[in-house]
Amino acid sequence: MDTDEKLARKTFELENEIKPLINNDEMYNFDAEEQKKILNEKPWTTDPKYFTNVKISSMALMKMVLHAKSGGDIEVMGLMQGKIKGQSMIVMDAFALPVEGTETRVNAAAEGYEYMVDYMTVIKQAGKQENVIGWYHSHPGYGCWLSGIDVSTQHLNQQFQEPFLAVVIDPKRTSSTGKVDLGAFRTFPEDYKAPSSSNDEFQQIPMDKIEDFGVHSNRYYSLPVSYFKSSFDERFLEILWSQYWMNNLSSSPILGTEEFLSKRISDLASKLKKIDQNFDPTFGKPKVRKEDIHQSNESQLHKCCKESNKISIEYLTNYMQELLKAEIFN
């Protein structure tokens, strides 16, 4: 690995706050009896928000990011292997599923399940004992959250495959910012009434996805995610990083995301136009109080300002990266 590649990898690890493990053996030691005890006790059945955080190995992270990027505008899907430690869900590894997706949804078909069974059989024979702990899929360009279909899929998995986690990756925004855009989620039981603020964190949701996002946002909650690395994974990480690094070198951060940038600006313009129409007293006859309309529009306008600032900062960052590449390699 040359100096530039090492520097880029170090920057990636710092940007995503990937922390080295102090004790490698403890994290990678799989205690079958301990896991069996947790599965028998099922503490998550008495507390809908029992799990409080997610820890993902850098090897699993890199595999998921590369897979998500390879799909382009098409959603991809895979599974994660790991274990439970206290109230933490630990993702040790991940593997892709041969699933055909669309630009808006992805589901595992019969061949996907067959592949999963075969893969797990082989991996167990190789001595890797971690069970499947969840699934991941990509949302190319529209953020990390669960759609109605995703909520149904995750809810079903939590009924029959607990403990189970849902992870969403946005490869477009990852390419645009250099920082992995990833979210981890679990759904609530059907009889649980979640507070309205379960997912009130600011999200850049495209206008055509806002309704789907809003309708289901109180059916699940997000978990804080942290990343770790180990000397055990170093050789595998070097191979994966070389692939990631070469992909980044051969692509322009501006030219590679220009269509994504154009869509974001167009979407922002549509949101502002809608707000402008609501502010215009000559546009229709609203059935709610004028004060409520203005309060709602001010909130939406504030979100649009946030989104505009984020787009500007990301574009300037990409532009500076392009200048830096030109300076180094030309």
BELJO-V811213 format. One record per residue. N is the residue number from 1. RES is the residue in three letters. PHI is phi in whole degrees, -180 to 180 (999 if undefined). NEAR is the number of other C-alpha atoms within 12 Angstrom. D_FIRST is the distance of its C-alpha to the first C-alpha in Angstrom with 2 decimals. Layout:
<<N	RES	PHI	NEAR	D_FIRST> <N	RES	PHI	NEAR	D_FIRST>>
//
This chain:
<<1	MET	999	18	0.00> <2	ASP	-78	11	3.83> <3	THR	-62	9	6.81> <4	ASP	-62	18	8.33> <5	GLU	-67	22	6.14> <6	LYS	-63	17	6.40> <7	LEU	-64	15	9.93> <8	ALA	-64	24	10.73> <9	ARG	-67	32	10.06> <10	LYS	-63	20	12.12> <11	THR	-63	17	14.66> <12	PHE	-61	28	15.01> <13	GLU	-67	28	15.69> <14	LEU	-69	18	18.13> <15	GLU	-62	19	19.79> <16	ASN	-100	27	20.49> <17	GLU	54	22	21.30> <18	ILE	-83	27	19.22> <19	LYS	-105	23	20.45> <20	PRO	-70	23	19.33> <21	LEU	-76	21	22.15> <22	ILE	-77	13	24.25> <23	ASN	-123	15	25.60> <24	ASN	-62	18	23.40> <25	ASP	-63	13	26.34> <26	GLU	-64	12	28.75> <27	MET	-69	29	26.91> <28	TYR	-93	28	25.97> <29	ASN	-81	21	29.40> <30	PHE	-99	23	31.53> <31	ASP	-97	21	35.20> <32	ALA	-61	17	37.20> <33	GLU	-67	13	40.49> <34	GLU	-64	16	39.37> <35	GLN	-65	24	38.15> <36	LYS	-65	18	41.43> <37	LYS	-64	15	43.44> <38	ILE	-63	21	41.84> <39	LEU	-63	23	42.47> <40	ASN	-74	14	46.07> <41	GLU	-76	14	46.73> <42	LYS	48	23	45.27> <43	PRO	-64	19	45.34> <44	TRP	-70	28	44.10> <45	THR	-75	20	47.47> <46	THR	-101	13	49.33> <47	ASP	-137	15	46.93> <48	PRO	-59	25	45.59> <49	LYS	-118	25	42.83> <50	TYR	-60	24	42.13> <51	PHE	-78	34	38.34> <52	THR	-112	26	37.16> <53	ASN	-161	27	33.35> <54	VAL	-128	36	30.31> <55	LYS	-119	41	27.08> <56	ILE	-120	44	24.15> <57	SER	-69	42	21.05> <58	SER	-64	39	17.72> <59	MET	-67	35	17.19> <60	ALA	-64	36	20.62> <61	LEU	-60	45	20.04> <62	MET	-64	42	17.00> <63	LYS	-62	33	19.04> <64	MET	-68	42	22.05> <65	VAL	-65	44	20.49> <66	LEU	-62	37	18.95> <67	HIS	-66	34	22.35> <68	ALA	-62	40	24.31> <69	LYS	-66	35	22.52> <70	SER	-66	24	23.10> <71	GLY	-78	31	26.80> <72	GLY	63	28	27.22> <73	ASP	-86	26	30.80> <74	ILE	-98	27	31.68> <75	GLU	-69	36	31.61> <76	VAL	-120	41	29.63> <77	MET	-147	43	30.22> <78	GLY	-157	43	28.81> <79	LEU	-122	40	29.57> <80	MET	-119	41	28.13> <81	GLN	-111	38	28.56> <82	GLY	179	37	29.25> <83	LYS	-156	40	32.05> <84	ILE	-109	42	34.48> <85	LYS	-135	28	34.51> <86	GLY	64	21	37.56> <87	GLN	-103	23	37.55> <88	SER	-105	27	33.83> <89	MET	-104	42	32.36> <90	ILE	-107	40	28.98> <91	VAL	-97	45	26.71> <92	MET	-94	40	24.43> <93	ASP	-154	39	23.38> <94	ALA	-150	38	24.33> <95	PHE	-144	37	25.07> <96	ALA	-79	33	26.32> <97	LEU	-109	34	29.92> <98	PRO	-77	25	31.12> <99	VAL	-115	28	33.31> <100	GLU	-85	23	34.69> <101	GLY	-112	26	34.91> <102	THR	-122	19	36.47> <103	GLU	-77	18	35.72> <104	THR	-130	26	37.66> <105	ARG	-156	27	37.64> <106	VAL	-148	31	36.11> <107	ASN	-139	28	37.86> <108	ALA	-79	27	37.10> <109	ALA	-90	16	39.44> <110	ALA	-59	14	40.71> <111	GLU	-65	15	37.78> <112	GLY	-67	24	35.42> <113	TYR	-67	20	37.40> <114	GLU	-65	16	37.61> <115	TYR	-62	21	33.85> <116	MET	-60	29	33.48> <117	VAL	-63	18	35.97> <118	ASP	-63	15	34.37> <119	TYR	-63	26	30.86> <120	MET	-64	26	32.19> <121	THR	-64	18	34.19> <122	VAL	-66	14	31.26> <123	ILE	-67	20	28.98> <124	LYS	-68	16	31.88> <125	GLN	-64	12	32.36> <126	ALA	-80	11	28.75> <127	GLY	99	12	29.60> <128	LYS	-93	23	28.25> <129	GLN	-94	25	31.35> <130	GLU	-61	32	30.58> <131	ASN	-87	37	33.00> <132	VAL	-68	36	32.59> <133	ILE	-116	38	32.88> <134	GLY	168	42	32.81> <135	TRP	-130	44	31.84> <136	TYR	-131	47	29.69> <137	HIS	-154	53	30.20> <138	SER	-104	50	29.33> <139	HIS	-123	42	31.55> <140	PRO	-67	42	30.15> <141	GLY	93	39	31.35> <142	TYR	-130	39	34.07> <143	GLY	83	32	32.69> <144	CYS	-106	39	32.44> <145	TRP	-163	49	35.91> <146	LEU	-108	45	38.01> <147	SER	-78	36	40.36> <148	GLY	-60	25	43.66> <149	ILE	-66	20	42.25> <150	ASP	-62	37	39.25> <151	VAL	-61	33	41.74> <152	SER	-63	23	43.89> <153	THR	-63	29	41.00> <154	GLN	-66	37	39.74> <155	HIS	-61	30	43.32> <156	LEU	-64	23	44.00> <157	ASN	-63	23	40.92> <158	GLN	-70	29	41.99> <159	GLN	-75	21	45.43> <160	PHE	-119	12	44.38> <161	GLN	-133	19	40.83> <162	GLU	-61	31	40.69> <163	PRO	-79	43	38.55> <164	PHE	-141	38	36.70> <165	LEU	-125	50	34.42> <166	ALA	-113	44	33.76> <167	VAL	-121	48	30.51> <168	VAL	-123	46	30.29> <169	ILE	-123	42	27.25> <170	ASP	-107	42	27.68> <171	PRO	-69	39	24.77> <172	LYS	-67	41	26.48> <173	ARG	-71	38	26.71> <174	THR	-64	38	23.17> <175	SER	-67	41	22.02> <176	SER	-71	38	24.62> <177	THR	-107	30	23.75> <178	GLY	87	30	20.08> <179	LYS	-106	27	21.53> <180	VAL	-63	36	22.22> <181	ASP	-95	35	25.95> <182	LEU	-139	39	27.09> <183	GLY	-132	36	30.46> <184	ALA	-120	39	31.88> <185	PHE	-141	43	35.58> <186	ARG	-139	47	38.52> <187	THR	-92	46	42.00> <188	PHE	-90	33	45.32> <189	PRO	-61	26	48.17> <190	GLU	-61	17	50.78> <191	ASP	-88	9	53.42> <192	TYR	-93	16	51.25> <193	LYS	-99	15	52.02> <194	ALA	-80	20	48.95> <195	PRO	-64	14	49.45> <196	SER	-66	16	49.00> <197	SER	-99	16	46.13> <198	SER	-58	23	43.80> <199	ASN	-133	28	41.34> <200	ASP	-92	17	42.45> <201	GLU	-66	16	39.00> <202	PHE	-61	20	38.54> <203	GLN	-131	25	37.05> <204	GLN	-87	34	36.49> <205	ILE	-105	32	38.40> <206	PRO	-57	30	39.36> <207	MET	-59	26	43.14> <208	ASP	-77	19	43.58> <209	LYS	-111	25	41.86> <210	ILE	-58	22	43.67> <211	GLU	-63	14	46.61> <212	ASP	-64	23	44.57> <213	PHE	-65	29	42.51> <214	GLY	-68	25	45.67> <215	VAL	-64	19	47.73> <216	HIS	-108	27	45.36> <217	SER	-64	33	43.62> <218	ASN	-95	30	45.95> <219	ARG	-95	37	45.40> <220	TYR	-151	41	42.02> <221	TYR	-134	37	40.07> <222	SER	-97	32	36.47> <223	LEU	-116	29	34.58> <224	PRO	-61	21	32.16> <225	VAL	-119	30	28.55> <226	SER	-129	29	25.88> <227	TYR	-122	32	22.37> <228	PHE	-136	35	20.93> <229	LYS	-135	34	17.89> <230	SER	-138	27	17.99> <231	SER	-65	22	16.11> <232	PHE	-64	22	17.66> <233	ASP	-92	25	15.64> <234	GLU	-56	18	12.19> <235	ARG	-65	15	11.32> <236	PHE	-65	21	13.05> <237	LEU	-66	28	11.50> <238	GLU	-61	23	7.90> <239	ILE	-67	19	9.80> <240	LEU	-65	26	11.97> <241	TRP	-66	33	9.69> <242	SER	-58	23	8.00> <243	GLN	-66	24	11.74> <244	TYR	-65	30	12.81> <245	TRP	-65	29	10.51> <246	MET	-66	19	11.71> <247	ASN	-62	20	15.16> <248	ASN	-70	29	15.21> <249	LEU	-66	24	14.23> <250	SER	-83	15	16.89> <251	SER	-122	20	19.49> <252	SER	-89	24	21.55> <253	PRO	-65	33	22.27> <254	ILE	-94	27	25.84> <255	LEU	-66	20	26.60> <256	GLY	-72	27	24.90> <257	THR	-122	30	27.12> <258	GLU	-65	24	30.24> <259	GLU	-66	19	32.34> <260	PHE	-63	30	31.46> <261	LEU	-63	32	32.35> <262	SER	-61	18	35.57> <263	LYS	-65	22	36.58> <264	ARG	-66	33	36.08> <265	ILE	-67	25	38.20> <266	SER	-64	19	40.84> <267	ASP	-64	27	40.96> <268	LEU	-64	30	41.38> <269	ALA	-63	21	44.17> <270	SER	-65	19	45.94> <271	LYS	-65	29	45.86> <272	LEU	-66	26	47.31> <273	LYS	-65	19	49.96> <274	LYS	-65	20	51.04> <275	ILE	-64	26	51.35> <276	ASP	-62	20	53.34> <277	GLN	-66	19	55.70> <278	ASN	-70	29	56.34> <279	PHE	-73	25	57.11> <280	ASP	-75	17	59.57> <281	PRO	-67	15	63.03> <282	THR	-87	10	64.26> <283	PHE	-92	12	61.63> <284	GLY	69	11	63.45> <285	LYS	-127	14	65.24> <286	PRO	-61	17	62.93> <287	LYS	-95	10	64.31> <288	VAL	-120	13	62.81> <289	ARG	-63	13	63.68> <290	LYS	-59	16	62.51> <291	GLU	-62	14	61.11> <292	ASP	-67	15	58.90> <293	ILE	-62	23	57.62> <294	HIS	-65	21	56.70> <295	GLN	-64	17	55.01> <296	SER	-65	19	52.91> <297	ASN	-67	24	52.04> <298	GLU	-64	19	51.04> <299	SER	-64	17	48.66> <300	GLN	-66	28	47.20> <301	LEU	-65	26	47.05> <302	HIS	-62	18	45.13> <303	LYS	-65	23	42.55> <304	CYS	-65	31	42.35> <305	CYS	-63	20	41.78> <306	LYS	-60	18	38.89> <307	GLU	-64	27	37.42> <308	SER	-62	24	37.97> <309	ASN	-62	17	36.24> <310	LYS	-65	24	33.20> <311	ILE	-61	29	32.97> <312	SER	-62	19	33.33> <313	ILE	-64	17	30.66> <314	GLU	-63	29	28.12> <315	TYR	-66	31	28.98> <316	LEU	-64	19	28.74> <317	THR	-63	21	25.31> <318	ASN	-63	30	24.13> <319	TYR	-64	23	25.88> <320	MET	-66	18	24.14> <321	GLN	-63	26	20.70> <322	GLU	-65	24	21.89> <323	LEU	-63	17	23.11> <324	LEU	-65	17	19.89> <325	LYS	-61	21	17.96> <326	ALA	-63	13	20.81> <327	GLU	-68	10	20.67> <328	ILE	-76	11	16.99> <329	PHE	-98	11	16.88> <330	ASN	-106	8	20.60>>
//
